[in-house]
Amino acid sequence: MPSASHFISELVGRNFHPLLDFNYKWRRSSRRVSPTLKHAEAMSQAVSLEMAAHWQPTAANYLGQVTKAVIVEAVREGVSEEAAAQLADLKKPAMAEAAERLLADKGWLPQVLRLPNPRSDAALAA
């Protein structure tokens, strides 16, 4: 039987990878969800895949690839407003490394890797 890591790599490689364009701020929109994303979300929910248990943002895999504004927003969401404010004046490499330390073991995920909240999706459809 394939391991969980194999399943995750296949899921990300075939479904999420085309959506991960870190040069632009990606936002989920109920009006513009691609069939690929819908399929990936259905698969993730079917196996109760919680990406926070298998992935953490690092300077190498995410934080070094996005803009400074995205890094600050990630720290604001995952840690606190005060922690985000402390990063504001750092240069990008130092900011990415500091954010990696701050976000370690916090369970923060970029929007594209988060499972949708069924209640919020139902509210959007109404």
C-alpha positions in Angstrom: 0.0 0.0 0.0 1.4 3.4 -0.9 2.5 5.6 2.0 0.8 8.8 3.0 3.7 10.8 1.8 3.4 9.2 -1.7 -0.3 10.1 -1.8 0.4 13.7 -0.7 3.1 14.1 -3.3 0.8 12.8 -6.0 -2.1 15.0 -4.8 0.1 18.1 -4.8 1.9 17.2 -8.0 -1.1 16.5 -10.1 -3.7 18.8 -8.6 -2.3 21.7 -6.7 1.0 22.4 -8.5 -0.6 24.1 -11.5 -2.4 26.4 -9.0 0.7 27.4 -7.1 1.8 30.6 -8.8 3.5 32.4 -5.9 4.1 35.6 -8.0 0.5 36.5 -7.6 -1.7 36.6 -4.5 -4.1 33.7 -5.0 -7.6 33.9 -3.5 -10.2 31.3 -3.6 -13.4 32.6 -5.2 -16.6 30.7 -5.3 -17.2 32.0 -8.9 -13.8 31.0 -10.3 -12.9 27.6 -8.7 -11.3 25.4 -11.4 -12.4 21.8 -11.9 -8.9 20.8 -10.9 -9.1 22.5 -7.6 -12.6 21.1 -7.0 -11.3 17.6 -7.7 -8.3 18.1 -5.3 -10.5 19.4 -2.6 -12.9 16.5 -2.9 -10.0 14.1 -2.7 -8.5 15.9 0.3 -11.8 15.8 2.1 -12.5 12.1 1.2 -9.3 11.1 3.0 -9.5 13.8 5.7 -6.1 15.1 4.5 -5.0 17.9 6.8 -1.9 19.4 5.1 -0.8 21.2 8.3 0.2 17.8 9.6 2.5 17.2 6.6 3.8 20.6 5.5 5.2 23.7 7.1 6.1 27.0 5.4 9.9 27.5 5.2 12.1 30.0 3.5 13.1 27.3 0.9 9.6 26.0 0.0 7.3 29.0 0.2 8.4 32.1 2.2 11.4 32.8 0.0 9.2 32.6 -3.1 6.4 35.1 -2.2 6.5 38.9 -1.8 7.3 40.6 1.5 3.6 41.6 1.9 2.5 37.9 1.6 5.1 37.0 4.3 3.9 39.7 6.6 0.3 38.6 6.1 1.2 35.0 6.8 2.7 36.0 10.1 -0.2 38.2 10.9 -2.6 35.3 10.3 -0.5 32.6 11.9 1.1 34.4 14.8 0.0 37.9 15.7 -0.2 41.5 14.5 2.7 42.4 16.7 5.0 39.7 15.3 4.1 40.8 11.7 4.9 44.4 12.5 8.3 43.4 13.8 9.1 41.9 10.4 8.1 44.9 8.3 11.5 46.5 8.1 13.6 43.4 7.4 15.1 42.6 4.1 13.4 39.7 2.3 15.9 36.8 3.1 16.0 37.8 6.8 12.2 38.2 6.8 11.6 34.8 5.3 13.9 33.1 7.9 12.3 35.0 10.8 8.8 34.1 9.5 9.8 30.5 9.2 10.8 30.4 12.9 7.7 32.3 13.9 5.3 30.0 11.9 7.0 26.7 13.0 4.4 24.3 14.5 1.6 26.9 14.2 -0.3 25.0 11.6 -0.5 28.0 9.2 -1.1 27.1 5.6 -1.4 29.2 2.4 -5.0 29.5 1.3 -4.5 27.1 -1.6 -3.5 24.3 0.8 -6.4 24.8 3.2 -9.4 22.6 3.1 -12.6 24.7 2.6 -14.9 25.2 5.5 -18.2 23.6 4.5 -20.2 26.1 6.5 -18.6 29.1 4.7 -19.0 27.5 1.3 -22.7 26.9 2.0 -23.0 30.5 3.1 -21.4 31.7 -0.1 -23.8 29.6 -2.2 -26.8 31.1 -0.5 
